[in-house]
Amino acid sequence: MGVAIGVAWVAALGGAYLSFIYLLPMGLIAAISGAMLGLVPGFVIVVFLECAKIFTSMAKEQKRQTALLETIVKSLSDQTADKPTQ
C-alpha cells in the first residue's frame, strides 16, 4: 500500500509540474492556476489510498481485539463453570 501512495504523490506532483510548464507561456498566473488544478487528481487518489489504509488497519485491529475478547469470555465462562454451586 505504501508504494501505491508514493506513486500517487508522484502523479500529483508530476501533474502539477506538467501543467505549470505547459501553461507558463500563457503567463505566470495561468501557470500557477494550472499547477493547482493539476494537483487535484493526484491528491484525490492520495486521500483515497490513505483512507483505505486506515480502514484496513482498523479492521485488522478489530479482528485482533475480537479474538482477545473471545479468549477472555471463554476463560471467564470456564472459571464460572468450575465453581461449585451452593
C-alpha positions in Angstrom: 0.0 0.0 0.0 2.9 2.4 0.7 4.3 2.1 -2.8 0.8 3.0 -4.3 0.7 6.1 -2.1 4.1 7.1 -3.3 3.1 6.6 -6.9 0.0 8.8 -6.3 2.2 11.5 -4.8 4.5 11.3 -7.9 1.4 11.6 -10.1 0.1 14.6 -8.2 3.5 16.4 -8.4 4.0 15.4 -12.0 0.6 16.7 -13.0 1.3 20.0 -11.3 4.7 20.3 -12.9 3.5 19.4 -16.4 0.5 21.8 -16.1 2.9 24.6 -14.9 5.3 24.0 -17.8 2.7 23.8 -20.5 0.8 26.9 -19.3 3.8 29.1 -18.5 3.9 30.6 -22.0 0.4 32.0 -21.3 1.5 33.8 -18.2 2.6 33.1 -14.6 -0.9 33.3 -13.1 -2.3 30.9 -15.6 0.7 28.5 -15.0 0.2 28.6 -11.2 -3.6 28.1 -11.6 -3.0 25.2 -13.9 -0.5 23.7 -11.5 -3.0 23.8 -8.7 -5.6 22.2 -10.9 -3.0 19.6 -11.9 -2.6 18.6 -8.3 -6.2 17.8 -7.7 -6.5 14.3 -9.4 -3.3 13.1 -7.6 -4.5 14.5 -4.3 -7.8 12.7 -4.7 -6.0 9.4 -5.2 -3.7 10.0 -2.3 -6.7 10.7 0.0 -8.5 7.6 -1.2 -5.4 5.4 -0.6 -4.8 6.9 2.8 -8.4 6.2 3.8 -8.2 2.7 2.5 -5.0 2.1 4.5 -6.7 3.5 7.7 -9.8 1.4 7.3 -7.7 -1.8 6.6 -5.6 -1.2 9.8 -8.8 -0.6 11.7 -10.3 -3.8 10.5 -7.2 -5.8 11.5 -7.2 -4.2 14.9 -10.9 -5.0 15.4 -10.2 -8.6 14.5 -7.4 -8.8 17.0 -9.5 -7.3 19.7 -12.4 -9.6 19.0 -10.1 -12.7 19.3 -8.8 -11.3 22.6 -12.3 -10.7 23.9 -13.4 -14.1 22.9 -10.4 -15.6 24.8 -11.4 -13.6 27.9 -15.0 -14.6 27.7 -14.1 -18.2 27.3 -11.7 -18.1 30.3 -14.3 -16.4 32.4 -17.0 -18.9 31.5 -14.6 -21.7 32.3 -14.0 -20.2 35.7 -17.7 -19.9 36.5 -18.4 -23.4 35.3 -15.7 -24.8 37.6 -17.2 -23.1 40.7 -19.3 -25.5 42.8 -22.9 -24.4 43.4 -24.1 -23.9 47.0 
